[in-house]
Amino acid sequence: MDAAVIVIAAVSIVLLLAAAVRTDRRYARFARLPTHFDLRGRADAFGPRMVILWVVPMILMTTLAGIAALMVVLPAEAQNGNPVVGILIASVSMLGAQGLIVWPLARWAATQDL
């Protein structure tokens, strides 16, 4: 069961890293990217591309690695349920969070002049 937790976390971390690399390459033409969008989906704050495309994914990857490490280290009595289900939920949540960063960014970039 510990091996499954490690494999799921590793695959998710690789996917998060791949998404960050792909997004960074895709938007290399912009020095600054939106950091916040209003309720209508318009960008209303901007920041450096490297911060937006790398800091948040690194936080997500570190959090996921920490969750996986705790699931491997903690005894079964301290875990309420199957750790594989827990790491799956955490992985889907982290990948979804990355998607919620990339999706509005792609919509914004499509409106910019090339």
C-alpha positions as semicolon CSV with decimal commas, in nm:
position;residue;x (nm);y (nm);z (nm)
1;M;0,000;0,000;0,000
2;D;0,292;0,238;0,071
3;A;0,425;0,178;-0,280
4;A;0,091;0,274;-0,434
5;V;0,086;0,598;-0,236
6;I;0,438;0,684;-0,352
7;V;0,364;0,598;-0,716
8;I;0,042;0,802;-0,724
9;A;0,213;1,101;-0,562
10;A;0,514;1,075;-0,796
11;V;0,294;1,060;-1,107
12;S;0,092;1,359;-0,986
13;I;0,408;1,558;-0,911
14;V;0,544;1,481;-1,258
15;L;0,212;1,594;-1,412
16;L;0,222;1,919;-1,211
17;L;0,581;1,978;-1,319
18;A;0,497;1,904;-1,683
19;A;0,202;2,146;-1,670
20;A;0,426;2,419;-1,528
21;V;0,694;2,363;-1,795
22;R;0,436;2,356;-2,075
23;T;0,260;2,667;-1,948
24;D;0,590;2,851;-1,906
25;R;0,691;2,772;-2,265
26;R;0,347;2,856;-2,398
27;Y;0,344;3,203;-2,240
28;A;0,714;3,288;-2,272
29;R;0,622;3,594;-2,480
30;F;0,469;3,762;-2,173
31;A;0,691;3,914;-1,903
32;R;0,389;3,960;-1,673
33;L;0,079;3,747;-1,640
34;P;-0,250;3,795;-1,459
35;T;-0,245;3,706;-1,092
36;H;-0,611;3,777;-1,031
37;F;-0,933;3,794;-1,231
38;D;-1,253;3,980;-1,145
39;L;-1,598;3,819;-1,141
40;R;-1,636;3,881;-1,514
41;G;-1,311;3,700;-1,592
42;R;-1,108;4,012;-1,669
43;A;-0,750;4,031;-1,546
44;D;-0,721;4,299;-1,279
45;A;-0,376;4,233;-1,131
46;F;-0,048;4,124;-1,289
47;G;0,278;3,974;-1,167
48;P;0,603;3,826;-1,297
49;R;0,557;3,518;-1,517
50;M;0,802;3,307;-1,318
51;V;0,617;3,367;-0,992
52;I;0,278;3,279;-1,135
53;L;0,391;2,975;-1,330
54;W;0,639;2,827;-1,081
55;V;0,570;2,930;-0,722
56;V;0,217;2,792;-0,699
57;P;0,301;2,459;-0,869
58;M;0,603;2,422;-0,638
59;I;0,379;2,479;-0,337
60;L;0,132;2,221;-0,471
61;M;0,410;1,967;-0,537
62;T;0,564;2,019;-0,194
63;T;0,226;1,983;-0,025
64;L;0,152;1,664;-0,217
65;A;0,493;1,519;-0,131
66;G;0,433;1,603;0,235
67;I;0,092;1,437;0,234
68;A;0,239;1,124;0,074
69;A;0,525;1,115;0,324
70;L;0,283;1,140;0,615
71;M;0,071;0,860;0,473
72;V;0,376;0,637;0,449
73;V;0,514;0,727;0,795
74;L;0,195;0,736;1,002
75;P;0,073;0,405;1,140
76;A;-0,253;0,263;1,002
77;E;-0,432;0,341;1,330
78;A;-0,364;0,712;1,282
79;Q;-0,510;0,711;0,932
80;N;-0,884;0,706;0,902
81;G;-0,935;0,489;0,595
82;N;-0,733;0,374;0,299
83;P;-0,425;0,591;0,232
84;V;-0,449;0,523;-0,143
85;V;-0,791;0,690;-0,151
86;G;-0,650;0,981;0,047
87;I;-0,358;1,037;-0,189
88;L;-0,590;1,007;-0,490
89;I;-0,814;1,278;-0,347
90;A;-0,512;1,498;-0,271
91;S;-0,366;1,440;-0,618
92;V;-0,689;1,523;-0,799
93;S;-0,727;1,834;-0,582
94;M;-0,375;1,956;-0,657
95;L;-0,407;1,887;-1,031
96;G;-0,744;2,063;-1,029
97;A;-0,591;2,365;-0,856
98;Q;-0,325;2,382;-1,128
99;G;-0,600;2,359;-1,388
100;L;-0,779;2,651;-1,226
101;I;-0,463;2,855;-1,273
102;V;-0,401;2,757;-1,635
103;W;-0,762;2,778;-1,761
104;P;-0,828;3,153;-1,703
105;L;-0,470;3,227;-1,807
106;A;-0,532;3,058;-2,143
107;R;-0,852;3,255;-2,190
108;W;-0,668;3,580;-2,112
109;A;-0,375;3,498;-2,344
110;A;-0,614;3,428;-2,633
111;T;-0,736;3,788;-2,613
112;Q;-0,387;3,941;-2,631
113;D;-0,227;4,060;-2,953
114;L;0,043;3,831;-3,083
